[in-house]
Amino acid sequence: MHLSDFAVPLLHDWLARRKTLPIEGDRLFTLRPNGQPITDMSFGRIVSEILDAIGVTDVEMSPRTLRNTFCRRQLLAGHSRDEVSQMLGLASNRTCDRIAATIPLNQALRPRRNE
């Protein structure tokens, strides 16, 4: 599973906090303290509420918006379509190909420098 560097300390903090909460089961994230999993519909509502709370109203308010934004940013940063598809857990590059086609030529995908 891909995890960006910025997320590692946040996830570490959440794991420490989660241990102090009365949450049943071992799921990383739950909908309720009883361990109920987050469903697709619940996740959609969560994303919609968060986008609304930060004033984002000119986009489709769904998890797809977050996926596509992440994809676009990774492509612009120079990651290959294969890398981004793998980060997203996609079975093919179709999503990355479709999003790459929307990037203007003056924002051409630049190759990533070796780290």
N, C-alpha and C positions, 0 to 999 in steps of 0.2 A: 504494500500500500504506500502510495506517495504521501509524504508529509513535508510541507515547506518548512524551511528553517525557522521562520517567524512563529510557526505554530507549536514548536517543540516546548518552549517554556510555558506557553498557555495551557497545553495539554497536561504538562507536568503539574501545574498549579491546580487544574481541574481534578486530576486524579487524587491529589492530596486532599482537596476539599470534599470530593465525593466520599472518601473514606469516613468523613465526619458526619455525613448525612444519613438519615434512615431510608436508604434506597435498597429495595430488595433485588436480588439477583446480581449478575456480573456484567450486564450490558453497560457499555461505556456511557451511552446517553439513553434516557428513558423519557416517556411522555409524562409519567406520574411516578411518585415514590414507590408504588407497588411493583415497579419493574416493567410496567406495560410498555411494549416497544412503540417507537414512533412509526406510524404508518405513512404511506405516501401522501394521503390526504392531510394528515396532521402536519407533515413537513411542509407541504404546500401552504397551509394556513400560517405556519410559523414564518416562512420566508415572506409571504405577503404582508404580514403584520410588521415585520422588521423593515422592509422596504418602505412601507407607508410611514412608519415612525421616523425614518430619516429623510422623508420628503421625496422619495423616488416614485413618481407617478406616471412617467412617460414611457414605461416599458411594461411588457408582460410580467406580472408580478408572480413569478414561479421559480422553482429550483432551476429550471432550464436557463433562466436569465443568469443565474450565478455560474452555471456550468459554462455557458457561452462566453461570459466575461473572463473567466479564468482561462479558457482556451485561447481567446484572442490575446490576452496579456502574455501568455506563455509563448505564443507564436511570435509576437512582436519582440519578445526578449531573446529570440533566436533559437528556441527549442524546435526540434524537428516535429513534423506531424506524427511520426511514430512515437516519439517521446511523450508528446502531449496526450495522444490517444491512450498510451499506457498509464500516464498519471491519472487520467479520468476513468480508467477501467473500461474503455470502449473496445468493442470487438473489431471495429474497423476504423479507418481514417475518414469516413464520410463526413462526420461532424467537423473535424479539423479542416478538411478540404473546403467545405461549404463556408466556414468562417474565414479561412485564408483568402477566399475569393472576394470577400468584402473589404479587405485591407487595401487602401489606395496605393498605387505604385510609389508615391513619394514617402510612404511609410513601409517600404519594402522590408520583408523579413530579413533581419540581419543575422548572420551566423553567430552562434554563441562562442565566446572565447573559452578556450580550455581553462579549467579552474585548477 
